[in-house]
């Protein structure tokens, strides 16, 4: 009876786990480098990724953690955004999906997975740099979904340069406009309608703590997001809205082969303790946790998922 009880308990735990990794050992859980270094035009396409990215299509099982909630996800067409959308939908949430117009094909594929999970997917293309677009996303959520409970600020712009002098002024501004201004504009608009217990989750980065010299525009935006996350958490605590961040390390998304040098793409993630890049599906459970009632005492926190690279 004792062994039967342990077995039954373990089975129950496994059944409630949201994600089942392809392999239980971290180094073998996903493919290691070398990866294909075939260059893509920015912002990149999911279908051109080699190896194909894992967004949890085959291995994420929801358990009602976000049942009948409504969320906005920016950068929802691909990468972490798609993985979070699939996870949220399988946890029971309806979604507003934000993306650039040129990312329509990938966004529709994300929507297909959301609808396959039996949830609503509202597609709203646009540029998060524009304050009115952030307001439009919030208005769409309240009108089309009837409410707004969670905002995931995931949209990001990145380019690499070997020489600081080569960074164009307009590109430096766009990086901050997308990564920082866009996050603030949407959070500002959402704060007006999010209920008590609402959640804002910002995609930060290891680059906030360990910046790469060829990401001279991108890295400081992520440092700014860490500070913005913490100050918003304090400012919105009186409304009982929680604000947290996720700081990924190297993640295999279209942004990598479309913006990084070939030699870095080929060995991407090899400098982590697990000697590989993360797949988007490995990040999604963190967002689910932070969006759910499991995290009612969590705010102003930055959760790292860096393969051991967080320097503290």
RATA-V736108 format. One record per run of one state. SS is the DSSP state (2 for helix, 1 for strand, 0 for the rest). FROM is the first residue (numbers start at 0). TO is the last residue. If there is no record, write none. Layout:
ss;from;to
SS;FROM;TO
SS;FROM;TO
This chain:
ss;from;to
0;0;0
2;1;15
0;16;17
1;18;18
0;19;44
2;45;47
0;48;58
1;59;59
0;60;68
1;69;72
0;73;77
2;78;89
0;90;92
1;93;98
0;99;99
2;100;115
0;116;119
1;120;124
0;125;129
2;130;144
0;145;148
1;149;152
0;153;162
2;163;165
0;166;167
2;168;189
0;190;197
1;198;202
0;203;204
2;205;207
0;208;216
2;217;238
0;239;240
1;241;247
0;248;249
1;250;250
0;251;252
2;253;258
0;259;260
2;261;265
0;266;276
1;277;277
0;278;279
2;280;290
0;291;291
2;292;294
0;295;300
1;301;304
0;305;311
